[in-house]
Amino acid sequence: MTASVQELSDRLEIDDLLVAYAHAVDRHRWDDLDDVFTADAVIDYRAMGGIRGTLPEIKRFLDTSMAAFPRSHHLIASSRVELAGDTATAVSMCHNPMVREVDGVEDVMTCALWYHDDLVRTDRGWRMSSRTTERVAIQNP
């Protein structure tokens, strides 16, 4: 199968978007998520113990919940992207160790999950219009 230049470009831009999400969350740069999601996006973290909400609600939730984890490391891998013109879906593996301090001792909680994303091409490039998590495992020391 030969991919068109447009398909290759779309796939690279979507891959960059998945990485931009990971960097924003790991760096606690919540406003960077405005360049990842559409303004009306719905994000669902309930499978991982979080909330389902709009982008502003999710940014507030992350600001509060991620304060307990000064360092995290979202590894996004094996993304399967299905393009359909100006829309797409993506399913990606995520391995996410998160460092916290409990009683002066660092420990690492590790989350394994799938991200299920709906994406749309906008005048500002590809954006996620929805993201849902699927829990694989959580290892809590």
MDAnalysis code that builds the backbone (N, CA, C; Angstrom):
import MDAnalysis as mda
import numpy as np

u = mda.Universe.empty(423, n_residues=141, atom_resindex=np.repeat(np.arange(141), 3), trajectory=True)
u.add_TopologyAttr("name", ["N", "CA", "C"] * 141)
u.add_TopologyAttr("resid", np.arange(1, 142))
u.add_TopologyAttr("resname", ["MET", "THR", "ALA", "SER", "VAL", "GLN", "GLU", "LEU", "SER", "ASP", "ARG", "LEU", "GLU", "ILE", "ASP", "ASP", "LEU", "LEU", "VAL", "ALA", "TYR", "ALA", "HIS", "ALA", "VAL", "ASP", "ARG", "HIS", "ARG", "TRP", "ASP", "ASP", "LEU", "ASP", "ASP", "VAL", "PHE", "THR", "ALA", "ASP", "ALA", "VAL", "ILE", "ASP", "TYR", "ARG", "ALA", "MET", "GLY", "GLY", "ILE", "ARG", "GLY", "THR", "LEU", "PRO", "GLU", "ILE", "LYS", "ARG", "PHE", "LEU", "ASP", "THR", "SER", "MET", "ALA", "ALA", "PHE", "PRO", "ARG", "SER", "HIS", "HIS", "LEU", "ILE", "ALA", "SER", "SER", "ARG", "VAL", "GLU", "LEU", "ALA", "GLY", "ASP", "THR", "ALA", "THR", "ALA", "VAL", "SER", "MET", "CYS", "HIS", "ASN", "PRO", "MET", "VAL", "ARG", "GLU", "VAL", "ASP", "GLY", "VAL", "GLU", "ASP", "VAL", "MET", "THR", "CYS", "ALA", "LEU", "TRP", "TYR", "HIS", "ASP", "ASP", "LEU", "VAL", "ARG", "THR", "ASP", "ARG", "GLY", "TRP", "ARG", "MET", "SER", "SER", "ARG", "THR", "THR", "GLU", "ARG", "VAL", "ALA", "ILE", "GLN", "ASN", "PRO"])
u.atoms.positions = np.array([
    [0.843, -1.182, 0.000],
    [0.000, 0.000, 0.000],
    [0.886, 1.243, 0.000],
    [0.616, 2.150, -0.883],
    [1.356, 3.391, -0.966],
    [0.528, 4.509, -0.347],
    [1.132, 5.216, 0.589],
    [0.437, 6.325, 1.255],
    [0.670, 7.611, 0.479],
    [-0.355, 8.448, 0.452],
    [-0.217, 9.747, -0.201],
    [0.581, 10.679, 0.700],
    [1.067, 11.755, 0.117],
    [1.783, 12.761, 0.898],
    [0.868, 13.335, 1.974],
    [-0.419, 13.541, 1.650],
    [-1.367, 14.069, 2.631],
    [-1.543, 13.090, 3.790],
    [-1.658, 11.803, 3.500],
    [-1.817, 10.807, 4.560],
    [-0.581, 10.769, 5.459],
    [0.582, 10.814, 4.859],
    [1.819, 10.830, 5.659],
    [1.879, 12.068, 6.544],
    [1.507, 13.212, 5.976],
    [1.493, 14.455, 6.737],
    [0.497, 14.375, 7.888],
    [-0.708, 13.857, 7.608],
    [-1.728, 13.718, 8.647],
    [-1.235, 12.813, 9.772],
    [-0.633, 11.703, 9.427],
    [-0.155, 10.761, 10.440],
    [0.951, 11.380, 11.303],
    [1.846, 12.114, 10.694],
    [2.903, 12.774, 11.462],
    [2.328, 13.836, 12.390],
    [1.352, 14.601, 11.894],
    [0.751, 15.638, 12.728],
    [-0.019, 15.024, 13.904],
    [-0.721, 13.931, 13.657],
    [-1.446, 13.255, 14.740],
    [-0.462, 12.673, 15.742],
    [0.609, 12.085, 15.269],
    [1.633, 11.564, 16.186],
    [2.199, 12.689, 17.053],
    [2.480, 13.846, 16.442],
    [2.962, 15.006, 17.212],
    [1.935, 15.444, 18.251],
    [0.652, 15.346, 17.923],
    [-0.413, 15.721, 18.849],
    [-0.435, 14.789, 20.058],
    [-0.269, 13.486, 19.827],
    [-0.228, 12.519, 20.924],
    [0.954, 12.799, 21.850],
    [2.075, 13.151, 21.268],
    [3.263, 13.487, 22.053],
    [3.057, 14.805, 22.802],
    [2.425, 15.778, 22.153],
    [2.177, 17.077, 22.805],
    [1.314, 16.901, 24.055],
    [0.338, 16.003, 23.997],
    [-0.479, 15.717, 25.178],
    [0.405, 15.208, 26.313],
    [1.240, 14.219, 26.020],
    [2.100, 13.634, 27.052],
    [3.023, 14.674, 27.660],
    [3.608, 15.509, 26.848],
    [4.510, 16.542, 27.357],
    [3.760, 17.559, 28.216],
    [2.572, 17.952, 27.793],
    [1.788, 18.927, 28.564],
    [1.465, 18.377, 29.949],
    [1.024, 17.126, 30.010],
    [0.656, 16.544, 31.300],
    [1.893, 16.316, 32.164],
    [2.952, 15.779, 31.586],
    [4.155, 15.500, 32.367],
    [4.830, 16.769, 32.866],
    [4.660, 17.863, 32.167],
    [5.264, 19.139, 32.565],
    [4.288, 20.028, 33.326],
    [3.074, 19.526, 33.555],
    [2.027, 20.284, 34.266],
    [1.751, 21.618, 33.567],
    [1.726, 21.586, 32.259],
    [1.465, 22.780, 31.448],
    [0.054, 22.666, 30.868],
    [-0.925, 22.905, 31.726],
    [-2.321, 22.639, 31.384],
    [-2.812, 23.464, 30.211],
    [-2.366, 24.699, 30.088],
    [-2.824, 25.530, 28.970],
    [-2.313, 25.017, 27.624],
    [-1.244, 24.212, 27.630],
    [-0.775, 23.605, 26.380],
    [-1.818, 22.638, 25.810],
    [-2.708, 22.155, 26.660],
    [-3.750, 21.244, 26.188],
    [-4.737, 21.936, 25.261],
    [-4.768, 23.269, 25.280],
    [-5.631, 24.022, 24.360],
    [-5.223, 23.785, 22.909],
    [-3.954, 23.416, 22.685],
    [-3.461, 23.122, 21.338],
    [-3.541, 21.639, 21.001],
    [-4.072, 20.848, 21.923],
    [-4.225, 19.406, 21.719],
    [-5.690, 19.052, 21.459],
    [-6.593, 19.678, 22.211],
    [-8.019, 19.354, 22.145],
    [-8.808, 20.467, 21.460],
    [-9.951, 20.099, 20.916],
    [-10.893, 21.111, 20.445],
    [-11.525, 21.783, 21.670],
    [-12.071, 22.960, 21.479],
    [-12.668, 23.695, 22.599],
    [-13.841, 22.938, 23.216],
    [-14.535, 22.123, 22.423],
    [-15.698, 21.389, 22.931],
    [-15.389, 19.921, 23.224],
    [-14.131, 19.587, 23.365],
    [-13.734, 18.193, 23.597],
    [-14.296, 17.662, 24.909],
    [-14.522, 16.363, 24.922],
    [-14.909, 15.646, 26.134],
    [-13.822, 14.613, 26.403],
    [-13.299, 14.648, 27.629],
    [-12.208, 13.763, 28.024],
    [-12.709, 12.900, 29.172],
    [-12.465, 11.592, 29.078],
    [-13.000, 10.653, 30.052],
    [-11.875, 9.840, 30.686],
    [-11.542, 10.186, 31.923],
    [-10.498, 9.492, 32.682],
    [-11.088, 8.530, 33.723],
    [-12.393, 8.271, 33.677],
    [-13.032, 7.484, 34.734],
    [-12.433, 6.086, 34.891],
    [-12.008, 5.453, 33.823],
    [-11.438, 4.103, 33.927],
    [-10.167, 4.080, 34.765],
    [-9.521, 5.253, 34.892],
    [-8.287, 5.338, 35.674],
    [-8.531, 6.025, 37.017],
    [-9.800, 6.163, 37.396],
    [-10.126, 6.766, 38.689],
    [-10.351, 8.257, 38.648],
    [-10.408, 8.830, 37.453],
    [-10.583, 10.268, 37.315],
    [-12.010, 10.646, 36.994],
    [-12.163, 11.714, 36.255],
    [-13.479, 12.248, 35.916],
    [-13.684, 12.232, 34.406],
    [-14.914, 12.498, 34.005],
    [-15.265, 12.774, 32.616],
    [-15.675, 14.233, 32.584],
    [-15.105, 14.997, 31.636],
    [-15.465, 16.403, 31.617],
    [-15.029, 17.123, 30.361],
    [-15.334, 18.402, 30.357],
    [-14.916, 19.288, 29.275],
    [-13.445, 19.646, 29.479],
    [-12.863, 20.270, 28.509],
    [-11.455, 20.650, 28.617],
    [-11.189, 21.544, 29.834],
    [-11.977, 22.589, 30.081],
    [-11.715, 23.386, 31.291],
    [-11.838, 22.561, 32.581],
    [-12.821, 21.671, 32.638],
    [-12.972, 20.816, 33.821],
    [-11.776, 19.879, 33.981],
    [-11.313, 19.338, 32.881],
    [-10.169, 18.413, 32.922],
    [-8.899, 19.146, 33.333],
    [-8.714, 20.352, 32.844],
    [-7.523, 21.117, 33.237],
    [-7.518, 21.383, 34.740],
    [-8.671, 21.710, 35.305],
    [-8.764, 21.909, 36.761],
    [-8.507, 20.601, 37.501],
    [-9.080, 19.506, 36.996],
    [-8.874, 18.189, 37.612],
    [-7.395, 17.807, 37.590],
    [-6.739, 17.982, 36.465],
    [-5.319, 17.633, 36.364],
    [-4.473, 18.498, 37.285],
    [-4.792, 19.773, 37.362],
    [-4.031, 20.663, 38.228],
    [-4.093, 20.190, 39.676],
    [-5.249, 19.738, 40.097],
    [-5.417, 19.255, 41.466],
    [-4.816, 17.865, 41.659],
    [-5.198, 16.932, 40.797],
    [-4.790, 15.531, 41.001],
    [-3.308, 15.302, 40.728],
    [-2.752, 15.979, 39.763],
    [-1.342, 15.755, 39.425],
    [-0.396, 16.492, 40.369],
    [-0.925, 17.348, 41.233],
    [-0.074, 18.016, 42.228],
    [0.595, 16.998, 43.143],
    [-0.032, 15.847, 43.315],
    [0.545, 14.788, 44.157],
    [1.717, 14.090, 43.473],
    [1.872, 14.316, 42.172],
    [2.903, 13.638, 41.383],
    [3.799, 14.683, 40.713],
    [4.867, 15.086, 41.386],
    [5.722, 16.124, 40.798],
    [6.426, 15.677, 39.519],
    [6.540, 14.369, 39.330],
    [7.168, 13.866, 38.109],
    [6.358, 12.686, 37.569],
    [6.154, 12.696, 36.272],
    [5.507, 11.573, 35.601],
    [6.131, 11.438, 34.221],
    [5.833, 10.307, 33.596],
    [6.507, 9.995, 32.341],
    [5.562, 9.184, 31.458],
    [4.745, 9.880, 30.686],
    [3.825, 9.203, 29.773],
    [4.603, 8.690, 28.563],
    [4.636, 7.385, 28.404],
    [5.232, 6.780, 27.215],
    [4.084, 6.323, 26.323],
    [3.921, 6.986, 25.192],
    [2.874, 6.669, 24.232],
    [3.493, 5.800, 23.144],
    [2.857, 4.665, 22.841],
    [3.456, 3.740, 21.877],
    [2.383, 2.993, 21.096],
    [2.812, 2.405, 20.021],
    [1.979, 1.507, 19.208],
    [0.624, 2.109, 18.874],
    [0.642, 3.357, 18.446],
    [-0.608, 4.025, 18.076],
    [-1.111, 3.479, 16.742],
    [-2.388, 3.198, 16.730],
    [-3.040, 2.779, 15.486],
    [-3.986, 3.905, 15.080],
    [-3.680, 4.541, 13.975],
    [-4.452, 5.688, 13.490],
    [-5.232, 5.269, 12.257],
    [-6.526, 5.569, 12.280],
    [-7.396, 5.324, 11.127],
    [-7.882, 6.670, 10.620],
    [-7.465, 7.024, 9.402],
    [-7.840, 8.299, 8.796],
    [-9.115, 8.147, 7.978],
    [-9.958, 9.171, 8.027],
    [-11.189, 9.203, 7.231],
    [-11.444, 10.646, 6.810],
    [-10.633, 11.141, 5.885],
    [-10.775, 12.532, 5.438],
    [-10.337, 13.495, 6.517],
    [-11.273, 14.311, 6.986],
    [-10.968, 15.321, 7.999],
    [-11.225, 14.831, 9.423],
    [-11.469, 13.537, 9.582],
    [-11.602, 12.943, 10.906],
    [-10.686, 11.733, 10.996],
    [-10.440, 11.313, 12.213],
    [-9.595, 10.134, 12.429],
    [-9.880, 9.568, 13.810],
    [-9.483, 8.332, 14.002],
    [-9.489, 7.728, 15.327],
    [-8.083, 7.216, 15.593],
    [-7.743, 7.161, 16.865],
    [-6.438, 6.624, 17.258],
    [-6.619, 5.822, 18.535],
    [-5.909, 4.720, 18.611],
    [-5.833, 3.919, 19.827],
    [-4.345, 3.772, 20.119],
    [-3.943, 4.163, 21.339],
    [-2.531, 4.193, 21.701],
    [-2.321, 3.556, 23.063],
    [-1.218, 2.824, 23.178],
    [-0.808, 2.300, 24.476],
    [-0.149, 3.422, 25.272],
    [-0.312, 3.379, 26.582],
    [0.380, 4.325, 27.444],
    [0.910, 3.589, 28.665],
    [2.167, 3.803, 28.950],
    [2.816, 3.316, 30.170],
    [3.229, 4.575, 30.914],
    [2.737, 4.730, 32.155],
    [2.904, 5.997, 32.841],
    [3.340, 5.808, 34.291],
    [4.657, 5.810, 34.549],
    [5.100, 5.851, 35.940],
    [4.974, 7.277, 36.471],
    [4.446, 7.385, 37.699],
    [4.245, 8.696, 38.323],
    [4.897, 8.675, 39.698],
    [5.787, 9.632, 39.941],
    [6.545, 9.689, 41.190],
    [5.797, 10.567, 42.187],
    [5.704, 10.074, 43.401],
    [5.116, 10.862, 44.486],
    [5.975, 10.647, 45.730],
    [5.766, 11.499, 46.696],
    [6.479, 11.368, 47.967],
    [5.465, 11.096, 49.066],
    [5.702, 10.024, 49.801],
    [4.830, 9.645, 50.909],
    [5.694, 9.521, 52.158],
    [5.400, 10.324, 53.160],
    [6.157, 10.309, 54.418],
    [7.664, 10.455, 54.176],
    [8.014, 11.349, 53.259],
    [9.415, 11.627, 52.982],
    [10.120, 10.609, 52.099],
    [9.385, 9.619, 51.618],
    [9.980, 8.574, 50.774],
    [9.320, 8.616, 49.394],
    [10.150, 8.636, 48.351],
    [9.616, 8.600, 46.994],
    [9.147, 7.193, 46.657],
    [8.002, 7.116, 46.000],
    [7.595, 5.852, 45.412],
    [7.017, 6.141, 44.034],
    [6.814, 5.085, 43.291],
    [6.349, 5.217, 41.918],
    [5.073, 4.406, 41.748],
    [4.024, 5.077, 41.330],
    [2.794, 4.406, 40.936],
    [2.840, 4.289, 39.411],
    [2.596, 3.106, 38.906],
    [2.664, 2.887, 37.466],
    [1.287, 2.556, 36.922],
    [0.913, 3.261, 35.881],
    [-0.370, 3.035, 35.217],
    [-0.107, 2.513, 33.803],
    [-0.871, 1.517, 33.416],
    [-0.852, 1.018, 32.042],
    [-2.267, 1.167, 31.501],
    [-2.397, 1.754, 30.333],
    [-3.719, 2.042, 29.796],
    [-3.686, 2.178, 28.286],
    [-4.857, 2.212, 27.715],
    [-5.065, 2.546, 26.312],
    [-5.767, 3.896, 26.252],
    [-5.366, 4.723, 25.309],
    [-6.103, 5.936, 24.976],
    [-6.896, 5.668, 23.702],
    [-8.170, 6.038, 23.715],
    [-9.040, 5.962, 22.543],
    [-9.399, 7.402, 22.185],
    [-8.978, 7.836, 21.016],
    [-9.144, 9.238, 20.629],
    [-9.958, 9.379, 19.352],
    [-10.804, 10.408, 19.337],
    [-11.442, 10.880, 18.115],
    [-10.753, 12.192, 17.778],
    [-10.402, 12.346, 16.514],
    [-9.660, 13.533, 16.086],
    [-10.368, 14.190, 14.912],
    [-10.129, 15.488, 14.779],
    [-10.722, 16.258, 13.695],
    [-9.687, 17.261, 13.181],
    [-9.693, 17.431, 11.861],
    [-8.821, 18.454, 11.268],
    [-9.504, 19.809, 11.435],
    [-8.794, 20.766, 12.011],
    [-9.335, 22.109, 12.196],
    [-8.499, 23.087, 11.377],
    [-8.888, 24.345, 11.397],
    [-8.082, 25.350, 10.698],
    [-6.740, 25.575, 11.395],
    [-6.574, 25.032, 12.609],
    [-5.301, 25.110, 13.344],
    [-4.572, 23.766, 13.355],
    [-5.026, 22.827, 12.528],
    [-4.409, 21.503, 12.465],
    [-5.261, 20.473, 13.182],
    [-4.744, 19.268, 13.306],
    [-5.471, 18.182, 13.960],
    [-5.630, 18.461, 15.451],
    [-6.793, 18.124, 15.981],
    [-7.077, 18.251, 17.406],
    [-7.907, 17.043, 17.839],
    [-7.794, 16.695, 19.118],
    [-8.630, 15.637, 19.674],
    [-9.979, 16.231, 20.047],
    [-11.048, 15.586, 19.611],
    [-12.391, 16.018, 20.009],
    [-12.910, 15.173, 21.171],
    [-12.296, 14.020, 21.378],
    [-12.601, 13.230, 22.571],
    [-11.428, 12.301, 22.868],
    [-11.293, 11.987, 24.152],
    [-10.287, 11.031, 24.615],
    [-10.928, 10.227, 25.734],
    [-10.811, 8.917, 25.633],
    [-11.315, 8.006, 26.652],
    [-10.191, 7.059, 27.039],
    [-10.073, 6.799, 28.324],
    [-9.056, 5.863, 28.799],
    [-9.668, 4.487, 29.005],
    [-8.849, 3.479, 28.783],
    [-9.194, 2.085, 29.070],
    [-8.097, 1.536, 29.972],
    [-8.473, 1.158, 31.149],
    [-7.495, 0.697, 32.151],
    [-6.986, -0.702, 31.805],
    [-5.665, -0.852, 31.876],
    [-5.028, -2.159, 31.797],
    [-4.598, -2.583, 33.192],
    [-3.831, -1.711, 33.866],
    [-3.356, -2.039, 35.214],
    [-2.884, -0.777, 35.913],
    [-2.955, -0.821, 37.245],
    [-2.335, 0.201, 38.087],
    [-1.547, -0.539, 39.161],
    [-0.282, -0.226, 39.237],
    [0.563, -0.811, 40.274],
    [0.865, 0.265, 41.292],
    [0.403, 0.057, 42.498],
    [0.563, 1.002, 43.590],
    [1.450, 0.354, 44.642],
    [2.598, 0.949, 44.925],
    [3.472, 0.314, 45.934],
    [2.837, 0.255, 47.311],
])
